[in-house]
Amino acid sequence: MKRILIVRASAIGDVVFASPFAAALKATWPDAHVAWLVEPGIHTLLEADPCIDELILWPKGEWKKLWQAKRFGAFFSAVRAFSRELKSRRFDTAIDMQSLLKSGLLTWLSGAPRRIGLGSREGSQHLMTEVVPKGGDAGRISSEYLYLAQQLGLDTGEFLPRLCVASETAARVDALLAERGLTRGGYAVFAPFTTRPQKHWFEDAWVALGPQVQGELGLTPVILGGPAERDTAERMAAAIPGAVSLAGQTGLADAAAIIERAGLLIGVDTGLTHMGIAFSTPTVALFGSTRPYLDTGRANAKVIWLGLECSPCRRRPTCNGAFTCLRDIRPDRVMSVAREVLSR
């Protein structure tokens, strides 16, 4: 393989899980040109990775607007233009690691003569020249991408999530932390928010945990999240003496750098939590309705998952909103595991 396109456009957590794949390609073929097709915004997580030679941004938002406006001529023109742009790179291999019809189409549009799909479905399998079934140890982080790398004969190494912070991002974040009176390793990131309510730990639990983290561990709670969570995060911070909310005040790359500098991260099943493992920040992950992995690959990262009979329910909870799988995770249990990962 000389010119390789990776297609994993979203979401944040999945991109983090897939992040070691580029390094495996470079370890196997150091002179190969490795490009990654990704959605704008998420691309900032990959910009500083020295194993990625080129980021190609999929203009998903533009395409969506044209389709919704029923400007079908303009939509297909935009698709053809993007395909020409991809084909001009003359990729010999394109690897669809998202497995969906949309990612399969993007892989096919590249014109690469060899198109490899990972467990391709929704019809995308018909757009590939070969499909590698999903496999590996489902309990291990990044397992399906590790399995794909092994099937392709790549030099996988430890194959754990990896992220890099650009120097300009580091400088910007260091200034932000200094403004808030925070020092490297002197704070604990709280990552309470994600896309589905059945993945959230309860607000009162976070409020009870905060003073313990501050008092017993000597770490200032710093709450991260997006603009939509800003009000909730500020309410939580106001209820935890000394806590700081940065929700809605950082971009994705800045949030990653904040996590890289943290002394501890505690979070639910969300992309920010997985970043803690990528940076080898001591991490406690709280899982309930989902269980993406139990083996983090790192001694200083542990998962709390109660393994109730109804869990994981994923997108179909049966508890009528009780979310016992998370409610029964008590702050004292979280503190116990936090002390354990910090000791490692």
N, C-alpha and C positions, 0 to 999 in steps of 0.2 A: 504494500500500500504506500503510495507516494503523496496523494492528495485526498484527504479524508474529511468528510462532513459529518459532524454529529448533530442529530436533530433531537433536541430535548428542550422544547420551547418554554415550558412551565411545568409545575408551579414551583414556588420558592423551595419548599422542602424537597421536592423531587430533584430539582437541579442540584441541591446540596448532596443528596444521596448519590447522584450520578457524577459528581465532581471528580472522583479519582480516575474516571475512565480516560480522560485526556492524558493524564500522567502515565497510565499504562500503555497508551499508544506511543507516546514519546519514548518510554523506556524500551519499547520493542523496536521502533523505527525512529531513531533520533533525528533523522533528516526529513521526516515526513512533514507536510504542511497540514496542520490540524485546524479546522474551522468548526465553530459551534453556532448553530442557528437557534436563536432564543428571542423571546419577546422583549421589547423595550422596557426598561425599568429593572427587570430581573438580570439583564446583562451586566449591571454594575457589580454583581457578585463574582463575575468571571473575568472582568477587565484586567486584573492584576496577575492572573495566572500565567506564569511563564511557559506553561505547556500548551497554551492555546495561542495560535498564531493570528487568528482572525475571528472576530465576532460578526455574525450576520444577523441583523435585526429584522424579524418578521413584522411587517406593518399590519398587524392584525386589526388594530383600531381603525385604520383607514379602510381596510376591506370591509369591516363590519358596517361602518357608516354608509358606504356605497351600496351595500346589499340592502340595508334597512330602508334607504331612500329609494330603493328600486331602480337605481341607476346601473342596470345590469351591464350595459355596454362599457361603462367606465370601470366597473368591477372586473370584468374579464380582461380589459386592457391592462389593469394594474397587475392582475395575476400573470399575464403573459410577460409583462415587463420584468416582474420579479423572477420569473423562470429564466428569462434571457440573462439576467444578472447572475443567477446561480450557475447557469451553463457556461458562462464566460470564464468561470473559475476552473473548469475542466476537472472536476472531481472524478477520481476513478472509483471511489467507494463512498457511499452514504449509508449511515447507520441510524435507523429510526429506533430510538430508545423510549418513545412515548407510546407506541403501539396502537394509536388511534387512527381513524380515517383521516383527520386533518393533518396529523404528522406524517402519515403515509403519503398523502398528496404532496406535501412539501418535499419529502424525500424523492418522490417520483419526478417532481418539477426540476430537481437538480440536474437531471439527465445523466447521473452517474451510471455507468454500465453495471456496476455491482451494487445492489441495494439490499441491505441486511435489516430485517425487522426482528425486534425482540418480542416474542409472543404476540405478534400482530393480530389485530381483531378489527371488527366493524367493517370488514372488507378490505382493509389496508394490506392484508396478506397477499392480495392479488396484484398489488403494486410493487411487491418485492421480488427480487430474484432468488432470495433464500430467507427462510424464517428460522430463528433459533427459539425453541420453546422456553418459556420462563422456567427457571430451576434454581437450585441452590438451597441453602438453609434459610428458610423464611424467617427464622427468629433472629438472624444477624443483620445488622445495619448494612445497607447497600448490597444485599445478597444477590438480587436479580442482575445487577450490573456486574458484579463480580463473576457470576456464572457466565454471562455473555462474554466477558473478557477471557475467561478460561476456555470457552468453546472456540474462541477466535485465536487461541494460542498466544495471548498477550502476556507480557511480563507484569504480573499483577502486584508484586510486593505485598505490603500490608493491606492495601486497598481499603482505606478508610476515607470518609469525607475530608476534603481539604479545601480551604479557602485562603486567599492571599489579600493583604491590605496594601493599597497603593500608598506611596509616601505622602502624596498630597492629602489623601483621605486621613491618614494617620495624624498629620499636622493639624488638620481641621478639627478632628475629634479631640486631640489633646487640648486644644484651646477651649473647646466646649466643656470638657470635663473640668478644666481649671476654673472656668467661670462659675461652675456649680460647686466648687470646693471639693471635687472628687479626685482621688489619686488612683493610679494604676494598681489594681489588686485590692483596693480598699472599698469596693462596693459589690453588691450582689444584684445581678440583673433578674428582674421578674418578667416573665413572658406569659401573661395570663390570657392572651387573646388569640383567637383563630377563627376560621370561617364558619364553624358550626357550634351551636350552643351545647350540644351533647359532648363536646370536647373540652368545655370550660370547667375549671375548678371554681368553686363558689367564691364570690367576692368577700364574704365574711371570713372565709378560711385564709385568704390572702392577708386580710387586715389583722387576723390573729397571728399569722406567721411573721409579719414584718417586724414587730418589736423583738421577737425572739432572735431573728437574724441579726438585728441591730445590737441587741444586748449581749447575747451569748457568743456570737461569732465576730462581732465588731465590724460588720459590713453594712454599709448604707444601702437600703433597698432602692434600686433604680428601675422604674417601670417603663418598658418599651411597648410600642404598639403603633398602629397606623392612625391617620387623621380621624377615622370613624370612632376610634376608641379613646380619643383625647379626653372627653368629659368624664368618662368612667375612670380612666387612669388618674386624673386629677382628684376625683373624689376619693379614690383609694389612697393616694399619696397624702391627702389631707387628714385621713384617719390613721396614718402610720407616722408617728413622730420622727422627723428627720428624713423621711422618704422624699425622693425626687421623681417627678414624672417627666419623661422625655417623649411620651407618646405623641405622634403627629409632628414632631419637631426634627426628625432626622430622615434622611433618605436611607435606602436599603444598605448601601455601602457603609454609611456612617454607623448604622445600627450594628453591622457586622464588626466594625472596628471597636465599638463600645463593648461588644461581647468578648472580643479577643483580649481586651484589657481588664475584664472583670475578674474578681476573685472567686466568683461562684455564679452559676446560672440555675434558676429554678423555673421550669416552664411546662406548659401543656404540649400536646402533640401539634406543634406548629413549626414553621421554618426557622424561626429564631432559636428555638430550643435545639434543633438539629445543628445549627451553626456552632453551638457550644462544643459539641463533639468534634466538629471539623477543626476547631481551634485548640482542642484539648484543654478547654476551660473546664474546671470541675462542674459537673452538670447533674442535676436531678430532674428527670423527665416524668411527668404525671400522665399516665394513660388510663382511659376508661372505656369509652365506646369503641376505641380503636386500639390496635396493638401492632404497630408497624414493625417493631423489633423488641427483643428483650436483651440481646447481646449487643452492647454498644461498641465492642472492640477496644474499649479503653477502661483501665482500672479506675479512673477518676470520673466515670460517668455511669450512673445507675438509673434504671427504670423502676418506677413504682406502678404496678398493675395488679389489682386484686384478683383477677381471674374469675370473676363471678360467672355463674352459669349463663347469664344473658349477654355476656361480654366476650368478644367484641360484637356489637350490633351494627357498627358503622353508621349508615345513614337511616337505619330503621329501628329506632329505640322502641322498646316495649314497656318502659317503666312509667309512662305518662308524665314525663318531665321530672321524675324524682332523681334520676341520674345517680343512683346509689353507688355505682362503680367509682364515682369521683367523690361523692359526699362522704363516703366511708374512709377516704384517705384523710387522716387527721394531721394537723400541723405538727404534732409531736413526732409522728412517723416521718414526716418530711425532714424535720430537724435531725432526727437520728441518721437518716441517709445522707443528709448534707454533711454532717460531721464525718461520716465514713468517706465520702468522696474527697473531702478536704484533707483527710489523713493520708490519701494515696499520692 
